[in-house]
Amino acid sequence: FPVVKVIVSAIVSASSRCRLYDHRQDTTITIVRMPSITSIEESYNSASRKVATTVSAKLNATHRAKVRLDDTVHPSAARIDISGKQWSIAHNTGSQDFTFRYWTTTTALPLGVGKCKLNVTQGVPKGNWALVPNPVVKLTKTGDFLGKNNVISLERDMMARRSSASATLYAGGEEDDKRYKVKISGRDADVVNSLEGVARAKLWKGSLLHSVKVTAGTGKQALGVKSRVRLFEEDEAKQTHKVKSLLTLENAKGGLKLGWSVSHAVGVSDVKYASQVKTTVDVKVPLEGGDSASVVAGFRVDV
């Protein structure tokens, strides 16, 4: 796999190097720091009966790496991700899919729209390099005449030959200027069926009824209620327990579904980058059709 060799070489070259000068020996010593693991994540899907393992590592101050095994019982494929300050590459050893992303901030646009974020994604499905170049180009504009937090996004997929656009508007008070959110999106290929609107309102911060979200579109309607609770333990460790829960009722192509997801994270309250353990459970129960219920459970450890 030539692409794997390139990715491995990038990992080695991206590792931090530190030079030390020894005055007694009049020599320079080069120390190569190996990548350090930042988190380990494990999950199990009851529907596919597969176990997934994800290991994230820090190569140096600006480079990160992530390796995901889709099935640790019978390893068949791995997804390797490497990211820098303004780029990322990903490769799937099973499907031979390759993805390259580059993002930057630019002002070289017509109509005087000012500063925008440019995101270019080039995919190579199944190693078919003859499809290159056919990237996905996305422009995102935040703030200025739109308001402080409002966002307008335009996207063109040259491989699929379709365009899409979305507008996200926020409103609120002095304490939380993103308390209310409205998002409208659609595609040019099928404007009527792709048009979708999302409205979200934060009710009581840090409570059992934190926010309510409504999604309305031709192909999907959903109602979601989120709760978010933070508990503190007054001990020497000053541990913090964060519990998030999301209850959804969704009507999509597969019929009506009831979903519930909950996560529990344990960390240290007075340390910004504290080690924590996070457990998640995601349950989906179909209310229509013959599909069976599915459960995805997992945990993540930050080291």
C-alpha angles and dihedrals in degrees: 000000000000093000091056090053090053092050093048090049089051091052092052094045092046093055114112117265122200124191120207125187118218108206093190094056096029089228138121119233119204116207118196112205114212119226114276121222113240102179144001121206130189128184139172127205114204093198097055093025090224132139119216126198123193124187119188123195139184112229097182139319095306107020128079132181133199130188121191125189112199095203120019093183093061106012107214105151141010132200114216120196127185121180135186134183095288105006145049137189129199133187132185111206092200103049093025089230114159126194130186123188131188127179134180143152117258140179096185094107132116128245091044096268091153126212116010136170114243119204121184120187122184117190128193107196115207091350093293099152091174087081091065125137100039104112134173108243119198129184120195124190120193129184129338111094090001094061132264099294105015116120134203119190130190122188135184121191105199095185094052091033096227138116133212137187137192137184123201119193126189132195136173146113137289094282095050119011090183097055093117124041133184123182128183122186139168146156130239095227093065110005096172098050096036097048110113135172129199126192123185131179128186110220112176118002115232096006142113088265101044101151145346124219128192124191120192127180143128094265101030140034122178143166121202132186119193130195126192124186129175121197128189129208114212099217137109092276092051092213121193124208116202117191120187125182131182124190115191137182110197134182111194138139092297092055133250115342134183116210135186127181128177133180131190121196126185120199145137115281101212099042118081097206100033125163111254143177118221127191124190135189123187119186126184121186119186113221093189133038129024100286118125127233119268133207127197114190129175149142138219129205120199112206 
